[in-house]
Structure formats: structure tokens, C-alpha cells
């Protein structure tokens, strides 16, 4: 088996090692990013929903940057929300701050009952930039 090409954002490796998963894996020209929540540096949730959503996007963007990507490289998004009916409008007013202009990535939004103390999680697949040979 080929070793996994793991991407760690700066300053959060201990959090991922403690929880036993990789933040992202490069494979076959794509970056597969684990679900990102609005966790603080110590792993605890942001208590305010808007702050939690923004922090989840900031955590996601830190991983994308570590892989030399941006949100423009994202092709597929999965969003998970606790009590989606009550939280969707709040979440959806924040999304444009991070998604930029159309065309947008594909999206699957799912209502769930539990996210380990969080209300929002975002998981993406991004196309890795082509390496230019000089």
C-alpha cells in the first residue's frame, strides 16, 4: 500500500493525532478534506453558531492553504448541520463570504442529530493545482 500523503495545517497536528484522523489526504490529483468544525485551537467548540461556522471555514481554509489550494479549487462540498431547519438560514448567510463567485462547487447539505458538541461541519474535495515543470 502506498503511504498516505497527509496534509496538516500549521499548529493543529497534535489535535488530529489525539483524535486519530488525518485532516486531509492528497490522492490522484485531488485533496480529500476531513469534516471541519468550528473548533478552537484546543478542540473546544465556538459557542456562537455564526462564530462556529466562520471558524469551521477558517479551519478548512488553513488546510487548503497547506496543500497550496484555495476554496476556488473545491469541487464538492458536504455540509452537516444539527437542527438544520433552525440553523440553515444563519449558516447560509455566511457561506457567500467564503465561496466567492459562481460557478460554485456541488453541494450536499444534511441535517444530523449530533456532531460531538458542534452545530456545523463542512467536508470538501478539491482539485489539486497542476504542477508546472520548468
C-alpha positions in Angstrom: 0.0 0.0 0.0 1.2 3.5 -0.9 1.7 5.7 2.2 -1.0 8.3 2.7 0.1 11.8 1.7 -1.3 13.7 4.7 -1.7 17.5 4.8 -1.6 19.1 8.2 -2.4 22.8 8.8 0.1 24.8 10.8 -0.3 24.4 14.6 -3.1 21.8 14.7 -1.2 18.5 14.2 -1.5 17.5 17.9 -5.3 17.9 17.7 -5.5 15.5 14.7 -3.1 13.0 16.3 -5.1 13.0 19.5 -8.3 12.3 17.6 -6.7 9.8 15.3 -7.5 11.1 11.9 -5.9 13.0 9.0 -7.1 16.5 8.2 -6.6 15.9 4.5 -5.1 13.4 2.1 -3.7 14.1 -1.4 -4.6 11.3 -3.8 -4.8 11.1 -7.6 -4.8 14.8 -8.2 -7.4 15.6 -5.5 -7.4 16.7 -1.9 -9.9 14.9 0.4 -10.5 17.1 3.4 -12.0 15.6 6.6 -15.0 17.4 8.1 -14.1 20.7 9.7 -15.9 22.1 12.6 -15.7 25.4 14.4 -13.2 24.3 16.9 -10.8 26.5 18.8 -7.1 25.6 19.0 -7.7 23.3 22.0 -10.5 21.5 20.1 -13.4 23.0 22.0 -16.4 24.4 20.1 -17.1 28.1 19.5 -20.3 28.6 21.4 -22.0 31.1 19.0 -23.3 29.5 15.7 -22.1 32.3 13.4 -18.6 32.3 15.0 -18.6 28.5 14.8 -19.4 28.5 11.1 -16.7 31.1 10.4 -14.2 29.2 12.4 -15.0 26.0 10.5 -14.4 27.8 7.2 -11.2 29.3 8.6 -10.0 25.8 9.7 -10.9 24.4 6.3 -9.0 27.3 4.5 -5.9 26.6 6.6 -5.9 23.0 5.3 -6.5 24.1 1.8 -3.6 26.6 2.1 -1.3 23.9 3.5 -2.0 21.9 0.2 -1.5 25.0 -2.0 -5.2 25.2 -2.7 -7.9 27.8 -2.2 -11.7 27.4 -2.0 -11.7 28.1 -5.7 -10.2 24.6 -6.1 -13.1 23.0 -4.2 -15.3 20.8 -6.5 -17.6 19.1 -3.9 -18.9 20.2 -0.5 -20.8 18.3 2.1 -22.3 20.3 5.0 -23.8 18.8 8.1 -26.0 20.8 10.5 -27.6 19.9 13.8 -31.2 21.0 13.7 -30.9 22.1 10.1 -34.3 23.7 10.0 -33.3 26.1 12.8 -29.7 26.8 11.7 -29.8 26.8 7.9 -30.6 30.5 7.4 -27.8 31.5 9.7 -25.3 29.2 8.0 -26.4 30.2 4.6 -26.0 33.9 5.1 -22.3 33.3 6.0 -21.5 30.9 3.1 -21.1 33.7 0.4 -18.3 35.2 2.5 -16.2 32.2 1.8 -17.5 30.7 -1.5 -16.9 33.6 -3.8 -18.5 33.9 -7.3 -20.2 31.3 -9.4 -19.8 28.7 -10.6 -20.0 27.1 -7.2 -19.0 23.6 -6.2 -21.5 20.8 -5.9 -23.2 20.6 -2.5 -24.9 18.1 -0.3 -26.5 19.5 2.9 -27.5 17.1 5.6 -29.4 17.5 8.9 -28.0 15.4 11.7 -28.7 14.9 15.4 -25.2 15.0 16.8 -21.8 16.5 15.8 -19.7 15.9 19.0 -20.9 19.2 20.6 -20.8 21.2 17.3 -23.7 22.6 15.2 -22.0 22.7 11.8 -19.4 20.7 9.9 -18.0 21.1 6.3 -16.2 18.4 4.3 -14.8 19.1 0.8 -12.9 17.6 -2.1 -10.6 19.9 -4.0 -8.7 19.6 -7.3 -5.0 20.0 -6.6 -3.2 22.6 -8.7 -1.3 21.2 -11.6 2.5 21.2 -11.1 4.2 23.3 -13.7 7.6 21.8 -14.8 10.2 24.4 -15.5 
